[in-house]
Amino acid sequence: MKITLLNIIMIFFTLNCTSNVENSKVIKSDAKEKLLFHSEIGSQNLKIQVLVFDLKTNKNTKELLVELNQEGKIVFSDTLTIEMIEEPMIELRDINGDETDDLLIEYLIPGRGTNKVFMVYLFEQSNVKLNKISNSIYFPNLSYDENLGYISSFRFYGGDAVQMDFLKIESDTLSSKYNILREEQWLYVKKFDGQDWIESFSKLISDDIIIPEIIALEPEVIINTD
């Protein structure tokens, strides 16, 4: 009788320990790692919190978790792998001119310390979600040009070569519509007509004109916004 009772106790103890181990695994898998960024996004009455967690750092990459939280409930989440192991720069800034901040996460270490590259998440307030613009990593130094109504990008090359792109968002993709390239003292302006790039004109310019001052050359350089 004592042996049977002892066996029952041992079986119960073993099952209880197994259950605790499984529960600890679930808790560990659900647990977030380091919180990198926490702020509010959208209008104040929505009370949407945006959070970015550092899940894992590998040899050459870092895995992040992006979440939107509304009243204690996760309403959006996405994982992102960035090509750097350092803590990325993260900011909220209106990138598409809808007067609502968007989320920008540094994607890789900039070349020459100037060409900052971000993964852009556009905040969609009506549906309370973030739309990832996957090809935003190919357009450095993004900002919104209120005067022209375009998203602009500029990049520096070796020497004094500089390129500017003027972009629109089409199906969650940045599409270049105009291109301005400076090589030495020459300025080249091209327009995309839907199929091919057409050169609008070229112009000899002064040595002391630099990007982003080139856009201030209007009306010499005119971007057609029609």
GROMACS elastic network, one bead per residue, 0.5 to 0.9 nm:
[ bonds ]
;  ai    aj funct       b0    kb
    1     4     6  0.51287   500
    1     5     6  0.61948   500
    1     6     6  0.85257   500
    2     5     6  0.51298   500
    2     6     6  0.60534   500
    2     7     6  0.86179   500
    3     6     6  0.50191   500
    3     7     6  0.61947   500
    3     8     6  0.87258   500
    4     7     6  0.51023   500
    4     8     6  0.63407   500
    4     9     6  0.87357   500
    5     8     6  0.51328   500
    5     9     6  0.62843   500
    5    10     6  0.86832   500
    6     9     6  0.51144   500
    6    10     6  0.62010   500
    6    11     6  0.86651   500
    7    10     6  0.50510   500
    7    11     6  0.61333   500
    7    12     6  0.86109   500
    8    11     6  0.51260   500
    8    12     6  0.61887   500
    8    13     6  0.85622   500
    9    12     6  0.51763   500
    9    13     6  0.61212   500
    9    14     6  0.86216   500
   10    13     6  0.50460   500
   10    14     6  0.61107   500
   10    15     6  0.86470   500
   11    14     6  0.51340   500
   11    15     6  0.62177   500
   11    16     6  0.85769   500
   12    15     6  0.52163   500
   12    16     6  0.61015   500
   12    17     6  0.86355   500
   13    16     6  0.51344   500
   13    17     6  0.62027   500
   13    18     6  0.86625   500
   14    17     6  0.52014   500
   14    18     6  0.62187   500
   14    19     6  0.86411   500
   15    18     6  0.51021   500
   15    19     6  0.61539   500
   15    20     6  0.86567   500
   16    19     6  0.51083   500
   16    20     6  0.62458   500
   16    21     6  0.87289   500
   17    20     6  0.50725   500
   17    21     6  0.62401   500
   17    22     6  0.87130   500
   18    21     6  0.51292   500
   18    22     6  0.62603   500
   18    23     6  0.85923   500
   19    22     6  0.51774   500
   19    23     6  0.61058   500
   19    24     6  0.85574   500
   20    23     6  0.50650   500
   20    24     6  0.60794   500
   20    25     6  0.86188   500
   21    24     6  0.50950   500
   21    25     6  0.62818   500
   21    26     6  0.88142   500
   22    25     6  0.50804   500
   22    26     6  0.64126   500
   22    27     6  0.87569   500
   23    26     6  0.51158   500
   23    27     6  0.62268   500
   23    28     6  0.85597   500
   24    27     6  0.50359   500
   24    28     6  0.60054   500
   24    29     6  0.85178   500
   25    28     6  0.50686   500
   25    29     6  0.60828   500
   25    30     6  0.85641   500
   26    29     6  0.51640   500
   26    30     6  0.61573   500
   26    31     6  0.85136   500
   27    30     6  0.52178   500
   27    31     6  0.60076   500
   28    31     6  0.51379   500
   28    32     6  0.84240   500
   29    32     6  0.82145   500
   32    35     6  0.77521   500
   32    53     6  0.68112   500
   32    54     6  0.79895   500
   32    55     6  0.68612   500
   32    65     6  0.85703   500
   33    53     6  0.61724   500
   33    54     6  0.57337   500
   33    55     6  0.52439   500
   33    56     6  0.78787   500
   34    52     6  0.87347   500
   34    53     6  0.55385   500
   34    54     6  0.50966   500
   34    55     6  0.69934   500
   35    38     6  0.74955   500
   35    51     6  0.73780   500
   35    52     6  0.61752   500
   35    54     6  0.62881   500
   35    55     6  0.89653   500
   36    51     6  0.76223   500
   36    52     6  0.55442   500
   36    53     6  0.53695   500
   36    54     6  0.64147   500
   36    87     6  0.77710   500
   36    88     6  0.84835   500
   36    90     6  0.83270   500
   37    50     6  0.77227   500
   37    51     6  0.54542   500
   37    52     6  0.50240   500
   37    53     6  0.70706   500
   37    90     6  0.70075   500
   37    91     6  0.85746   500
   38    49     6  0.70015   500
   38    50     6  0.57792   500
   38    52     6  0.67353   500
   39    48     6  0.85402   500
   39    49     6  0.56799   500
   39    50     6  0.54990   500
   39    51     6  0.67886   500
   39    92     6  0.85399   500
   40    43     6  0.87670   500
   40    44     6  0.82533   500
   40    47     6  0.68560   500
   40    48     6  0.55892   500
   40    50     6  0.58263   500
   40    51     6  0.87289   500
   41    44     6  0.80084   500
   41    46     6  0.85367   500
   41    47     6  0.75542   500
   41    48     6  0.56231   500
   41    49     6  0.61092   500
   41    50     6  0.64742   500
   41    68     6  0.88866   500
   41    92     6  0.78318   500
   41   100     6  0.80102   500
   41   101     6  0.65970   500
   41   102     6  0.78372   500
   41   103     6  0.87228   500
   41   123     6  0.80335   500
   41   125     6  0.89535   500
   42    45     6  0.84598   500
   42    46     6  0.68302   500
   42    47     6  0.75992   500
   42    48     6  0.66783   500
   42    49     6  0.88680   500
   42   100     6  0.61182   500
   42   101     6  0.67378   500
   42   102     6  0.87502   500
   42   123     6  0.76779   500
   42   124     6  0.86559   500
   42   125     6  0.63606   500
   42   128     6  0.86784   500
   43    46     6  0.56843   500
   43    47     6  0.71742   500
   43    48     6  0.81483   500
   43   100     6  0.80470   500
   43   125     6  0.81693   500
   44    47     6  0.54873   500
   44    48     6  0.79895   500
   45    48     6  0.85927   500
   46    70     6  0.76302   500
   46   125     6  0.87501   500
   46   128     6  0.88219   500
   47    69     6  0.85526   500
   47    70     6  0.63338   500
   47    71     6  0.72890   500
   48    68     6  0.65317   500
   48    69     6  0.57882   500
   48    71     6  0.76682   500
   48   128     6  0.81294   500
   49    67     6  0.80944   500
   49    68     6  0.56099   500
   49    69     6  0.50332   500
   49    70     6  0.64109   500
   49    71     6  0.87042   500
   50    66     6  0.74420   500
   50    67     6  0.57814   500
   50    69     6  0.64228   500
   50   103     6  0.85543   500
   51    65     6  0.80518   500
   51    66     6  0.59100   500
   51    67     6  0.52160   500
   51    68     6  0.64546   500
   51    69     6  0.77511   500
   52    64     6  0.66711   500
   52    65     6  0.55744   500
   52    67     6  0.64210   500
   52    90     6  0.86576   500
   53    63     6  0.85806   500
   53    64     6  0.55143   500
   53    65     6  0.50181   500
   53    66     6  0.66105   500
   53    67     6  0.84297   500
   54    57     6  0.76483   500
   54    62     6  0.73321   500
   54    63     6  0.62723   500
   54    65     6  0.65774   500
   54    87     6  0.84961   500
   55    62     6  0.76540   500
   55    63     6  0.54492   500
   55    64     6  0.53631   500
   55    65     6  0.65307   500
   56    61     6  0.85438   500
   56    62     6  0.58034   500
   56    63     6  0.50777   500
   56    64     6  0.71949   500
   57    60     6  0.78654   500
   57    61     6  0.60956   500
   57    63     6  0.62351   500
   57    64     6  0.89249   500
   57    84     6  0.87641   500
   57    85     6  0.61371   500
   57    86     6  0.88228   500
   58    61     6  0.51529   500
   58    62     6  0.58779   500
   58    63     6  0.79465   500
   58    85     6  0.71684   500
   59    62     6  0.83242   500
   59    84     6  0.88497   500
   59    85     6  0.74040   500
   60    82     6  0.88267   500
   60    83     6  0.63184   500
   60    84     6  0.58184   500
   60    85     6  0.60061   500
   61    81     6  0.65281   500
   61    82     6  0.56276   500
   61    85     6  0.53317   500
   61    86     6  0.88443   500
   62    80     6  0.82875   500
   62    81     6  0.56337   500
   62    82     6  0.54149   500
   62    83     6  0.66940   500
   62    84     6  0.60850   500
   62    85     6  0.53289   500
   62    86     6  0.79693   500
   62    87     6  0.85803   500
   63    79     6  0.70553   500
   63    80     6  0.58022   500
   63    82     6  0.65085   500
   64    78     6  0.83657   500
   64    79     6  0.56107   500
   64    80     6  0.50762   500
   64    81     6  0.61298   500
   64    82     6  0.76959   500
   65    77     6  0.70329   500
   65    78     6  0.58924   500
   65    80     6  0.63751   500
   65    81     6  0.89044   500
   66    76     6  0.79732   500
   66    77     6  0.53942   500
   66    78     6  0.51280   500
   66    79     6  0.60861   500
   66    80     6  0.75065   500
   67    74     6  0.67412   500
   67    75     6  0.75813   500
   67    76     6  0.54583   500
   67    78     6  0.66218   500
   67    79     6  0.88639   500
   68    73     6  0.83729   500
   68    74     6  0.58261   500
   68    75     6  0.56416   500
   68    77     6  0.64772   500
   68   128     6  0.81008   500
   68   129     6  0.72887   500
   68   130     6  0.82085   500
   69    72     6  0.60244   500
   69    73     6  0.53691   500
   69    75     6  0.57702   500
   69    76     6  0.72370   500
   69    77     6  0.89905   500
   70    73     6  0.52509   500
   70    74     6  0.64189   500
   70    75     6  0.65731   500
   71    74     6  0.84809   500
   74    77     6  0.72497   500
   75   128     6  0.74009   500
   75   129     6  0.73680   500
   76   128     6  0.78454   500
   76   129     6  0.58841   500
   76   130     6  0.73716   500
   77   129     6  0.86655   500
   77   130     6  0.85961   500
   78   130     6  0.88921   500
   80   119     6  0.89608   500
   81    84     6  0.88004   500
   81   107     6  0.82739   500
   82    85     6  0.79801   500
   82    88     6  0.85663   500
   82   105     6  0.87373   500
   82   106     6  0.77363   500
   82   108     6  0.65053   500
   82   119     6  0.86434   500
   83   107     6  0.59853   500
   83   108     6  0.50741   500
   83   109     6  0.78833   500
   84    87     6  0.80301   500
   84    88     6  0.78457   500
   84   106     6  0.89619   500
   84   107     6  0.70952   500
   84   108     6  0.54063   500
   84   109     6  0.66395   500
   85    88     6  0.82176   500
   85   108     6  0.89390   500
   86   109     6  0.87361   500
   87   106     6  0.88867   500
   88   105     6  0.66543   500
   88   106     6  0.51641   500
   88   107     6  0.72512   500
   88   108     6  0.81120   500
   88   109     6  0.88105   500
   89   104     6  0.81921   500
   89   105     6  0.61027   500
   89   106     6  0.51569   500
   89   107     6  0.86454   500
   89   118     6  0.86942   500
   90   103     6  0.74369   500
   90   104     6  0.57384   500
   90   106     6  0.62782   500
   90   118     6  0.87180   500
   91   102     6  0.82188   500
   91   103     6  0.60635   500
   91   104     6  0.53754   500
   91   105     6  0.67765   500
   91   106     6  0.87905   500
   92   101     6  0.55188   500
   92   102     6  0.53352   500
   92   104     6  0.62502   500
   93   100     6  0.78298   500
   93   102     6  0.51766   500
   93   103     6  0.65696   500
   93   104     6  0.73195   500
   93   143     6  0.88050   500
   94    97     6  0.60427   500
   94    98     6  0.71122   500
   94    99     6  0.61723   500
   94   100     6  0.56141   500
   94   102     6  0.52428   500
   94   103     6  0.82734   500
   94   122     6  0.84529   500
   94   143     6  0.81670   500
   94   144     6  0.73850   500
   95    98     6  0.81381   500
   95    99     6  0.87792   500
   95   100     6  0.85479   500
   95   101     6  0.72814   500
   95   102     6  0.63666   500
   95   103     6  0.87109   500
   95   104     6  0.88213   500
   95   120     6  0.83454   500
   95   122     6  0.77363   500
   95   142     6  0.74277   500
   95   143     6  0.57561   500
   95   144     6  0.53063   500
   95   151     6  0.69072   500
   96    99     6  0.80161   500
   96   100     6  0.84898   500
   96   101     6  0.88503   500
   96   102     6  0.82452   500
   96   122     6  0.78492   500
   96   143     6  0.81958   500
   96   144     6  0.60764   500
   96   145     6  0.89335   500
   96   149     6  0.86135   500
   96   150     6  0.77666   500
   96   151     6  0.63680   500
   96   168     6  0.84096   500
   96   169     6  0.80195   500
   97   100     6  0.75483   500
   97   101     6  0.89666   500
   97   144     6  0.63008   500
   97   145     6  0.81101   500
   97   146     6  0.71229   500
   97   149     6  0.74524   500
   97   150     6  0.83102   500
   97   151     6  0.81994   500
   98   101     6  0.82123   500
  100   122     6  0.89012   500
  100   123     6  0.72370   500
  100   124     6  0.85843   500
  100   125     6  0.80391   500
  101   122     6  0.79242   500
  101   123     6  0.68678   500
  102   120     6  0.73695   500
  102   121     6  0.60028   500
  102   123     6  0.51169   500
  102   124     6  0.87033   500
  102   130     6  0.81863   500
  103   119     6  0.82997   500
  103   120     6  0.59853   500
  103   122     6  0.64253   500
  103   123     6  0.71447   500
  103   130     6  0.81574   500
  104   118     6  0.57526   500
  104   119     6  0.57401   500
  104   121     6  0.62691   500
  104   122     6  0.85629   500
  105   117     6  0.84343   500
  105   118     6  0.51343   500
  105   119     6  0.52098   500
  105   120     6  0.66223   500
  105   121     6  0.82869   500
  106   109     6  0.78960   500
  106   116     6  0.74464   500
  106   117     6  0.59230   500
  106   119     6  0.63006   500
  106   120     6  0.88584   500
  106   137     6  0.89181   500
  107   110     6  0.88692   500
  107   116     6  0.84560   500
  107   117     6  0.57530   500
  107   119     6  0.58388   500
  107   137     6  0.69348   500
  108   111     6  0.89030   500
  108   116     6  0.78402   500
  108   117     6  0.62814   500
  108   118     6  0.75848   500
  108   137     6  0.86430   500
  109   113     6  0.77383   500
  109   115     6  0.86120   500
  109   116     6  0.73217   500
  109   117     6  0.76708   500
  110   113     6  0.51156   500
  110   114     6  0.59832   500
  110   117     6  0.65196   500
  110   140     6  0.86451   500
  111   114     6  0.62620   500
  111   115     6  0.56938   500
  111   116     6  0.77261   500
  111   156     6  0.89328   500
  112   115     6  0.70625   500
  112   156     6  0.85178   500
  112   157     6  0.89958   500
  113   116     6  0.75128   500
  114   140     6  0.88865   500
  114   141     6  0.82274   500
  114   155     6  0.79212   500
  114   156     6  0.73759   500
  115   139     6  0.88597   500
  115   140     6  0.53853   500
  115   141     6  0.60371   500
  115   154     6  0.79051   500
  115   155     6  0.57950   500
  115   156     6  0.67960   500
  116   139     6  0.88595   500
  116   140     6  0.52711   500
  116   141     6  0.52536   500
  116   142     6  0.83355   500
  116   155     6  0.87697   500
  117   136     6  0.78392   500
  117   137     6  0.55127   500
  117   138     6  0.74009   500
  117   139     6  0.68810   500
  117   141     6  0.63699   500
  117   142     6  0.80542   500
  118   136     6  0.67212   500
  118   137     6  0.55815   500
  118   138     6  0.87783   500
  118   139     6  0.83492   500
  118   140     6  0.71467   500
  118   141     6  0.80249   500
  118   142     6  0.81306   500
  119   132     6  0.75365   500
  119   133     6  0.69733   500
  119   134     6  0.68004   500
  119   135     6  0.79513   500
  119   136     6  0.57212   500
  119   137     6  0.55350   500
  120   131     6  0.81994   500
  120   132     6  0.59819   500
  120   133     6  0.54773   500
  120   134     6  0.73965   500
  120   135     6  0.87175   500
  120   136     6  0.60730   500
  120   137     6  0.79247   500
  121   130     6  0.54416   500
  121   131     6  0.51809   500
  121   133     6  0.60468   500
  121   134     6  0.86365   500
  122   129     6  0.83219   500
  122   130     6  0.53746   500
  122   132     6  0.63980   500
  122   133     6  0.73197   500
  122   172     6  0.88356   500
  123   127     6  0.89951   500
  123   128     6  0.73063   500
  123   129     6  0.60158   500
  123   131     6  0.64495   500
  123   132     6  0.89735   500
  124   127     6  0.58138   500
  124   128     6  0.56153   500
  124   129     6  0.53397   500
  124   130     6  0.59087   500
  124   131     6  0.70779   500
  125   129     6  0.68612   500
  125   130     6  0.86174   500
  126   129     6  0.82156   500
  127   130     6  0.88493   500
  131   172     6  0.69584   500
  132   135     6  0.89148   500
  132   136     6  0.87492   500
  132   172     6  0.70167   500
  132   173     6  0.88236   500
  133   136     6  0.56021   500
  133   137     6  0.84814   500
  133   169     6  0.86390   500
  133   172     6  0.53368   500
  133   173     6  0.56256   500
  133   174     6  0.71427   500
  134   137     6  0.68863   500
  134   138     6  0.88651   500
  134   172     6  0.77466   500
  134   173     6  0.69681   500
  134   174     6  0.85971   500
  135   138     6  0.56746   500
  135   139     6  0.76207   500
  135   172     6  0.88241   500
  135   173     6  0.63167   500
  135   174     6  0.65411   500
  136   139     6  0.54962   500
  136   140     6  0.77632   500
  136   142     6  0.84154   500
  136   173     6  0.76675   500
  136   174     6  0.65140   500
  137   140     6  0.67756   500
  139   142     6  0.67321   500
  139   152     6  0.87019   500
  139   153     6  0.58006   500
  139   154     6  0.74666   500
  139   155     6  0.78963   500
  139   165     6  0.80414   500
  139   174     6  0.85564   500
  140   153     6  0.58128   500
  140   154     6  0.62568   500
  140   155     6  0.61776   500
  141   152     6  0.80077   500
  141   153     6  0.54011   500
  141   154     6  0.58512   500
  141   155     6  0.70924   500
  142   151     6  0.68177   500
  142   152     6  0.56858   500
  142   154     6  0.72948   500
  143   150     6  0.87568   500
  143   151     6  0.57574   500
  143   152     6  0.54547   500
  143   153     6  0.66770   500
  144   148     6  0.88074   500
  144   149     6  0.73434   500
  144   150     6  0.61567   500
  144   152     6  0.59555   500
  144   153     6  0.88319   500
  145   148     6  0.56083   500
  145   149     6  0.56414   500
  145   150     6  0.54488   500
  145   151     6  0.59056   500
  145   152     6  0.63755   500
  145   166     6  0.88734   500
  146   149     6  0.51169   500
  146   150     6  0.72197   500
  146   151     6  0.86720   500
  147   150     6  0.82095   500
  148   151     6  0.86591   500
  148   223     6  0.74051   500
  148   224     6  0.83860   500
  148   225     6  0.64990   500
  149   168     6  0.88109   500
  149   225     6  0.73693   500
  150   166     6  0.57192   500
  150   167     6  0.56328   500
  150   168     6  0.61530   500
  150   225     6  0.83959   500
  151   165     6  0.82012   500
  151   166     6  0.57243   500
  151   168     6  0.63494   500
  151   169     6  0.84316   500
  151   174     6  0.86707   500
  152   164     6  0.69715   500
  152   165     6  0.56787   500
  152   167     6  0.60708   500
  152   168     6  0.89944   500
  153   163     6  0.81461   500
  153   164     6  0.55081   500
  153   165     6  0.51105   500
  153   166     6  0.65521   500
  153   167     6  0.78199   500
  154   162     6  0.71071   500
  154   163     6  0.55081   500
  154   165     6  0.63683   500
  154   166     6  0.89734   500
  154   211     6  0.77057   500
  154   212     6  0.77245   500
  155   161     6  0.86997   500
  155   162     6  0.57900   500
  155   163     6  0.54068   500
  155   164     6  0.66358   500
  155   165     6  0.88683   500
  155   211     6  0.89651   500
  156   159     6  0.84999   500
  156   160     6  0.75059   500
  156   161     6  0.62563   500
  156   163     6  0.66929   500
  156   211     6  0.88992   500
  157   160     6  0.68610   500
  157   161     6  0.52271   500
  157   162     6  0.59584   500
  157   163     6  0.80361   500
  158   161     6  0.63385   500
  158   162     6  0.86632   500
  159   162     6  0.88604   500
  159   183     6  0.87450   500
  159   184     6  0.82314   500
  160   182     6  0.77873   500
  160   183     6  0.67208   500
  160   184     6  0.61784   500
  160   210     6  0.85982   500
  161   181     6  0.73591   500
  161   182     6  0.54086   500
  161   184     6  0.64656   500
  162   180     6  0.82950   500
  162   181     6  0.58898   500
  162   182     6  0.52315   500
  162   183     6  0.69581   500
  162   210     6  0.81809   500
  162   211     6  0.68733   500
  163   179     6  0.72330   500
  163   180     6  0.57003   500
  163   182     6  0.63108   500
  163   183     6  0.87964   500
  163   211     6  0.82198   500
  164   178     6  0.82443   500
  164   179     6  0.57463   500
  164   180     6  0.50082   500
  164   181     6  0.63583   500
  164   182     6  0.87099   500
  164   211     6  0.80587   500
  164   212     6  0.82739   500
  165   176     6  0.60366   500
  165   177     6  0.74147   500
  165   178     6  0.58341   500
  165   180     6  0.64753   500
  165   181     6  0.87324   500
  166   175     6  0.83169   500
  166   176     6  0.56454   500
  166   177     6  0.57863   500
  166   178     6  0.51192   500
  166   179     6  0.64240   500
  166   180     6  0.85260   500
  166   223     6  0.87384   500
  167   174     6  0.60298   500
  167   175     6  0.52576   500
  167   177     6  0.55800   500
  167   178     6  0.72070   500
  168   173     6  0.81649   500
  168   174     6  0.57384   500
  168   175     6  0.53543   500
  168   176     6  0.65763   500
  168   177     6  0.70750   500
  169   172     6  0.61245   500
  169   173     6  0.54037   500
  169   175     6  0.60920   500
  169   176     6  0.89001   500
  170   173     6  0.51441   500
  170   174     6  0.63278   500
  170   175     6  0.65681   500
  171   174     6  0.83662   500
  176   179     6  0.72712   500
  176   191     6  0.87729   500
  176   192     6  0.73940   500
  177   190     6  0.85119   500
  177   191     6  0.59604   500
  177   192     6  0.51261   500
  177   193     6  0.78053   500
  177   194     6  0.85011   500
  177   197     6  0.88930   500
  178   189     6  0.73557   500
  178   190     6  0.57397   500
  178   192     6  0.61880   500
  178   197     6  0.86502   500
  178   223     6  0.73502   500
  178   224     6  0.88682   500
  179   188     6  0.80241   500
  179   189     6  0.57682   500
  179   190     6  0.50874   500
  179   191     6  0.64202   500
  179   192     6  0.82403   500
  179   197     6  0.88814   500
  180   187     6  0.70470   500
  180   188     6  0.56653   500
  180   190     6  0.64588   500
  180   191     6  0.89960   500
  180   214     6  0.86499   500
  180   215     6  0.89753   500
  181   186     6  0.81992   500
  181   187     6  0.57999   500
  181   188     6  0.51421   500
  181   189     6  0.65668   500
  181   190     6  0.84846   500
  182   185     6  0.70817   500
  182   186     6  0.57069   500
  182   188     6  0.63539   500
  182   189     6  0.89278   500
  182   210     6  0.86636   500
  182   211     6  0.86758   500
  182   214     6  0.88639   500
  183   186     6  0.53812   500
  183   187     6  0.66140   500
  183   188     6  0.82218   500
  184   187     6  0.82679   500
  184   205     6  0.89167   500
  184   207     6  0.77365   500
  185   203     6  0.83767   500
  185   204     6  0.56768   500
  185   205     6  0.53343   500
  185   206     6  0.63736   500
  185   207     6  0.60820   500
  186   202     6  0.69044   500
  186   203     6  0.57363   500
  186   205     6  0.59894   500
  186   206     6  0.87239   500
  187   201     6  0.83775   500
  187   202     6  0.54555   500
  187   203     6  0.50988   500
  187   204     6  0.62390   500
  187   205     6  0.67027   500
  187   214     6  0.88693   500
  188   199     6  0.73153   500
  188   200     6  0.78374   500
  188   201     6  0.62110   500
  188   203     6  0.66421   500
  189   198     6  0.86155   500
  189   199     6  0.58859   500
  189   200     6  0.54734   500
  189   201     6  0.56274   500
  189   202     6  0.62480   500
  189   203     6  0.86722   500
  189   221     6  0.78492   500
  190   197     6  0.61546   500
  190   198     6  0.53701   500
  190   200     6  0.52138   500
  190   201     6  0.73111   500
  190   202     6  0.89355   500
  191   196     6  0.83246   500
  191   197     6  0.55479   500
  191   198     6  0.52335   500
  191   199     6  0.62975   500
  191   200     6  0.64949   500
  191   223     6  0.88408   500
  192   195     6  0.68847   500
  192   196     6  0.57046   500
  192   198     6  0.61929   500
  192   199     6  0.88123   500
  193   196     6  0.58429   500
  193   197     6  0.64757   500
  193   198     6  0.71085   500
  194   197     6  0.82119   500
  199   202     6  0.77487   500
  203   220     6  0.88430   500
  205   208     6  0.85870   500
  205   209     6  0.73459   500
  206   209     6  0.58266   500
  207   210     6  0.80177   500
  209   212     6  0.87537   500
  209   213     6  0.63548   500
  209   214     6  0.65305   500
  210   213     6  0.53774   500
  210   214     6  0.60698   500
  211   214     6  0.52778   500
  211   215     6  0.75876   500
  212   215     6  0.61455   500
  212   216     6  0.77480   500
  213   216     6  0.52210   500
  213   217     6  0.72165   500
  214   217     6  0.54616   500
  214   218     6  0.84039   500
  214   221     6  0.78397   500
  215   218     6  0.65521   500
  215   221     6  0.68186   500
  215   222     6  0.82579   500
  215   223     6  0.88882   500
  216   219     6  0.83274   500
  216   220     6  0.88183   500
  216   221     6  0.79841   500
  217   220     6  0.53515   500
  217   221     6  0.54988   500
  217   222     6  0.81167   500
  218   222     6  0.56110   500
  218   223     6  0.85625   500
  219   222     6  0.55485   500
